[in-house]
């Protein structure tokens, strides 16, 4: 899970850098509005890449899931102010 998310993040960020560099190195010579549009698209990619890289997968353990150790789970529940049923 982690490797796939990391790979997707780096692919998206690589695409972001490629868009930005190609916009100002090549595309601006032919069309300034297209270069600006490419930079706007590149500006939107990093937040989306961060959301994709940090989303929880179906097999990932979430912060409040039980760990399986009853003593540890009891301690965390007490710390969080929750009562075990």
Long-range contacts (C-beta under 8 A, 24 or more apart in sequence): 1-57, 1-59, 1-60, 5-52, 5-53, 5-54, 5-55, 5-57, 6-53, 8-49, 8-52, 8-53, 9-49, 9-50, 9-52, 9-53, 12-45, 12-48, 12-49, 12-52, 13-45, 13-46, 13-49, 15-45, 16-42, 16-45, 16-46, 16-49, 17-42, 19-45
